[in-house]
Amino acid sequence: MKILILNGPNLNLLGVREPGIYGSMSFEEYVPKLKSMFPDIELEYFQSNIEGVMIDKIQEVGFSYDGIVLNAGAYTHTSVALHDCIRAVKTPVIEVHISNVHTRETFRHHSMISAACKGVICGFGLDSYRLAISALANG
């Protein structure tokens, strides 16, 4: 099984960006922990601050991988292009958020991509990624 973890804008700053919301661990520190939790799954990690690069990555793996765990960051709330891309590929996508977006600013309460995704997990810190991988692994 192959799963892509795709993080969007500003998530390269995890560990230093608003640690009260996002925690103090970088994603580069977290990836080995995820890989040890799922030794039978090939996990690939990719991050971009650029919407078009994220779309290119989804298209690249969206017909051959078994799943995509997507934290689109702020693009969650604005990107029709990501929505359309997710709909265009066959690989199931699970939308994740580290924080509970529904307890934050009003503009974060609406996702442009949720309707195109298999499911949504939010509010469990970095553990949101583990939950999404488990959901993909269990079908």
C-alpha positions in Angstrom: 0.0 0.0 0.0 1.3 3.5 -1.0 0.0 6.7 0.7 1.0 10.2 0.0 0.9 12.8 2.8 0.5 16.2 1.1 0.8 19.4 3.2 0.1 22.8 1.9 1.1 26.4 2.6 2.9 27.3 5.8 2.9 23.7 7.1 6.7 23.7 6.5 6.7 25.9 9.6 5.2 23.4 12.0 7.1 23.4 15.2 7.7 27.1 15.1 4.4 28.5 13.8 1.9 29.2 16.5 2.8 26.3 18.7 -0.2 26.8 20.9 -2.4 25.8 17.9 -0.1 23.5 15.9 2.3 22.1 18.5 6.0 22.2 18.8 7.0 19.3 16.6 8.1 19.8 13.0 6.5 17.5 10.4 9.9 16.2 9.4 10.2 15.0 13.0 6.8 13.4 12.9 7.2 11.5 9.6 9.5 8.8 11.1 7.0 8.2 13.9 4.2 7.7 11.3 6.5 5.3 9.3 7.2 3.3 12.5 3.4 3.1 13.3 2.7 1.8 9.7 5.7 -0.4 8.7 3.7 -2.2 6.0 2.6 1.0 4.3 4.9 3.0 2.0 4.4 6.6 3.2 5.6 9.5 1.0 5.7 13.0 2.3 5.5 16.2 0.2 4.9 19.8 1.1 4.4 22.9 -1.0 3.4 26.4 -0.5 2.2 26.6 -4.1 -1.3 25.5 -5.1 -0.3 24.5 -8.6 2.5 22.3 -7.4 0.1 20.6 -5.0 -2.3 19.9 -7.9 0.6 18.5 -10.0 1.5 16.2 -7.1 -2.1 14.9 -6.7 -2.3 14.3 -10.5 1.0 12.5 -10.4 0.0 10.0 -7.8 -3.8 10.1 -8.1 -4.2 7.1 -10.3 -1.5 4.8 -8.8 -1.4 5.3 -5.0 -3.8 3.8 -2.6 -4.6 7.0 -0.8 -3.7 10.7 -0.2 -3.8 12.4 3.2 -4.2 16.1 2.4 -3.8 19.1 4.7 -4.3 21.8 2.2 -3.8 24.6 4.8 -5.4 27.8 3.8 -6.2 26.5 0.3 -8.8 24.3 2.1 -11.0 27.4 2.3 -10.3 28.9 -1.2 -9.4 26.4 -3.8 -11.9 25.2 -6.3 -8.9 24.0 -8.3 -7.9 21.5 -5.6 -11.5 20.4 -5.3 -11.7 19.8 -9.1 -8.3 17.9 -9.0 -9.4 15.6 -6.2 -12.6 14.8 -8.1 -10.6 14.1 -11.2 -8.3 11.4 -9.7 -9.3 7.9 -8.6 -7.2 7.7 -5.4 -9.2 8.4 -2.3 -8.3 11.6 -0.4 -8.8 12.3 3.2 -8.8 15.9 4.3 -7.0 16.6 7.6 -6.4 19.5 9.9 -4.2 19.7 13.0 -6.5 22.1 14.8 -10.3 22.0 15.0 -11.1 24.5 12.3 -14.6 24.9 13.6 -13.4 26.5 16.8 -11.3 29.1 15.0 -12.0 32.1 12.7 -15.3 32.0 10.8 -13.6 31.8 7.4 -12.0 28.5 8.4 -15.4 26.9 9.0 -16.0 26.2 5.3 -13.9 23.8 3.2 -13.9 24.0 -0.6 -12.4 20.5 -0.8 -14.4 18.4 1.7 -17.1 17.5 -0.8 -14.5 16.0 -3.0 -12.8 14.0 -0.2 -13.6 10.6 1.2 -13.6 12.0 4.7 -12.4 14.8 7.0 -10.4 14.5 10.2 -9.7 17.6 12.3 -8.7 18.7 15.8 -6.5 15.9 16.9 -3.1 17.6 16.5 -0.6 15.7 14.4 -2.5 12.5 15.4 -5.1 13.6 12.7 -2.6 12.1 10.1 -2.4 8.8 11.9 -6.2 8.6 12.0 -6.4 9.3 8.3 -3.8 6.7 7.4 -5.6 4.2 9.5 -8.9 5.0 7.8 -7.3 4.5 4.3 -5.6 1.3 5.4 -8.9 -0.1 6.7 -10.7 0.8 3.5 
